[in-house]
């Protein structure tokens, strides 16, 4: 069976030689790399949490393991059946993969979702050579996340569910792209994203960790060098004071952020956002809605942040949108108490 998932001409689909074994098919990943994989995919692993979340949202039964030990705040919104999946590590940031355990489980494929640059291709090739399992590269750019789901649906033979999620993503992304164009350039919110335990780490314009902010029409005030890996460029408080943002969004305390202290730490009081009490916690559970990991969780983050910065433009009912997203993507029905907890300190309701 031959299947082209990406890199194909709109006029004529790219063709590859059909494998002689009827139990396998040939696909082309988003980086143009050709793979022979089983027709039926039943076991999937990801190099990082980005692809793990993607797989979980489509069909958690496919997952063979997590990339790290799930924390209590994450388990709260993950179906209990999957809490006990093994922590196999991965190939991202400082993580290492438990290849011995991985090979015992023997997944059909490994997926890697993210930026498709030379480094990503080189890493995928190395992993594939190391473990002897196809490593499929998938574009994880936020603006194209509907295509991410369409690709994954064909790859995993889950086109109906993935198509539903792709349509949801496309609607949210298109809505944000259209609405952000209507915002007066002189009235765009200037935002600082406070990461880390002291709020003094952040990511600059162009980083995948701030794609949500840029998509909804906010201005990222951080003028720092791009840091590789998981990002989080260190900054000084003096720099934040000089940027003087109108709004600060921060990791919440549960995630290990500085949110609870920004409003009370006297050294931050000279910042307009603090004076105007426009300091908000990024909702998190099971994953940070803004960027960590930069996966499907950001789709809900678009709605939350658009609403927060420009309520007269986006006008979302965040209670309704949050319930719908958790049901569609996380297979989870939120209680009223959980909804309130998620949106606490986020300006979301």
Buried (B, 14 or more C-beta within 10 A) or exposed (E): EBBBBBEEEEEEEBEBEEBEEEEBBBBBBBBEBBBEBBBEBEBBBBBBBBBBBBBBBBBBEBBBBBBBEBEEBBBBBBEEEBEEBBBBBBBBEEBEBBBEBBEEEEBBBBBBBBEBEEEBBEBBBEBBEEBEBBBBBBBBBBBBBBBBBBBBBBBBBBBEBBBBBBEBBBEBBEBBBEBBEEBEEEEBBBBBBBBBEBBBBBBBBEBBBBBBBBBBBBBBBBEBEEBEEBBBBEBEBEBBBEBBBBBBBBBBBBBEBBBBBBEEBEEBEEBBBBEEEBBBBBBBBBBBBBBBBBBBBBBBBBBBBBBBBBEEBBEBEBBEBBBBBBEBBBBBEBEEEBBEBBBEBBBBE
